Amino acid sequence: MEPDQDAVRRTYYAPEYHASVMLEVGEMSADSPRRIWESRDRQLRNVFPKSYILDSITSGMLGGQAASIWTYTIQDAGGKVLRKRDIAVQSKKRLYTLRFCAPADTFSKWQEVFDHIEKSYRFLAEDRPSGRVLTAWAQLDCAL
């Protein structure tokens, strides 16, 4: 899947911890979120055979809607090993993606914060992502 040129992306960083939450809303392609994750998994396996490890591609829920969840570990260009959890929902011809990222060795410390953001995520009547992700992200420093 090519990046959606009309996508709206917001990334919230805690740079001192190398952790982030990214929310992206874009037009949906013909593929389901699971197929998108499976395709990206194949791409990463080919491009980064030694630094990419698939943990799982599963089904779940986000904001009360069926979601596909892709969890993996990858080493970035600087040598840092990152764990990522990407959650995607297809709704009204849009693809909503919520990505959590932290160093693999500290991801579990962030799990409570990431879970809070994921559980508080809601779709508004206008089919826009909720601003609650901002509230949860503001609590990061208190969570550690």
C-alpha positions in Angstrom: 0.0 0.0 0.0 1.4 3.4 -1.0 1.2 6.2 1.6 -2.0 8.2 1.3 -1.1 11.7 0.2 -4.2 13.1 1.8 -3.6 11.4 5.2 -3.6 13.3 8.4 -0.9 12.2 10.8 -0.1 13.3 14.3 2.8 12.0 16.2 3.4 12.6 19.9 6.9 12.0 21.2 8.6 11.6 24.5 12.1 12.1 23.0 14.0 11.5 26.3 12.5 8.0 26.4 12.5 7.4 22.6 8.8 6.6 22.8 5.9 7.8 20.6 2.3 7.5 19.7 1.2 8.1 16.1 -2.4 8.6 14.9 -3.0 8.6 11.2 -6.3 8.9 9.3 -6.3 8.3 5.5 -8.4 7.0 2.7 -8.9 3.3 2.7 -7.4 1.1 -0.1 -9.1 -1.9 -1.5 -7.3 -4.1 1.0 -8.4 -4.8 4.6 -6.3 -3.6 7.5 -5.1 -7.2 8.1 -4.0 -7.6 4.4 -2.2 -4.3 4.7 -0.3 -5.5 7.7 0.5 -8.8 6.1 1.8 -7.0 3.0 4.0 -4.7 5.1 5.2 -7.7 7.1 6.4 -9.3 3.8 8.1 -6.1 2.7 10.0 -5.7 6.0 11.0 -9.4 6.0 12.6 -8.8 2.6 14.2 -5.4 3.2 15.3 -6.1 6.8 15.8 -9.8 7.1 18.2 -9.6 10.1 16.6 -6.6 12.0 12.9 -7.3 11.7 11.0 -9.8 13.9 7.2 -10.3 13.6 5.6 -10.9 16.9 2.0 -11.2 15.7 -0.8 -10.1 13.4 -4.1 -10.5 15.3 -7.6 -9.3 15.5 -8.9 -7.0 18.3 -10.9 -3.9 18.9 -10.3 -0.1 18.8 -12.9 2.4 19.8 -15.6 -0.3 19.7 -14.8 -1.4 16.1 -13.0 -4.5 14.7 -9.3 -3.9 14.3 -6.2 -5.6 13.0 -3.1 -5.4 15.3 0.5 -5.8 14.1 3.2 -6.2 16.7 6.8 -6.4 15.7 10.4 -5.5 16.7 12.8 -3.8 14.4 16.3 -2.3 14.6 16.5 1.3 13.4 19.3 2.8 11.3 21.0 4.0 14.5 21.0 0.5 16.0 18.2 1.0 18.5 15.9 -2.0 18.8 12.3 -0.8 18.8 9.0 -2.6 19.5 6.0 -1.4 17.7 2.3 -2.1 18.0 0.2 -0.9 15.1 -3.6 -1.0 15.3 -5.8 -0.3 12.2 -9.5 0.1 11.8 -11.4 0.6 8.5 -14.4 2.9 9.0 -16.5 4.8 6.4 -13.8 4.5 3.7 -11.1 5.7 6.0 -8.2 3.8 7.5 -7.4 4.8 11.1 -4.0 3.7 12.4 -2.8 4.0 16.0 0.9 3.2 16.4 2.8 2.8 19.7 6.6 2.7 19.7 9.2 2.4 22.4 12.6 0.8 22.8 12.1 -3.0 23.0 13.8 -3.1 26.5 11.4 -0.5 27.9 8.2 -1.2 26.0 6.7 -3.0 29.0 7.2 0.1 31.1 5.0 2.0 28.6 2.4 -0.7 28.3 0.0 0.8 30.9 0.2 4.2 29.2 -0.3 2.7 25.7 -3.2 0.5 27.0 -4.9 3.6 28.5 -4.6 5.4 25.2 -5.9 2.4 23.2 -8.9 1.8 25.6 -9.9 5.5 25.7 -9.8 5.9 21.9 -13.3 6.7 20.5 -14.7 7.6 17.1 -16.8 10.8 17.1 -20.1 11.0 15.2 -18.3 12.9 12.4 -16.0 9.9 12.0 -13.0 11.8 13.3 -10.5 10.4 15.8 -11.1 11.5 19.4 -8.9 14.1 21.0 -8.6 11.8 24.0 -5.3 10.5 22.7 -3.9 13.9 23.6 -5.1 13.7 27.2 -3.6 10.3 27.6 -0.3 11.3 26.1 -0.1 14.3 28.5 -0.1 11.7 31.4 3.1 10.0 30.1 5.5 11.6 32.6 3.3 10.6 35.5 3.1 7.0 34.3 6.8 6.2 34.6 
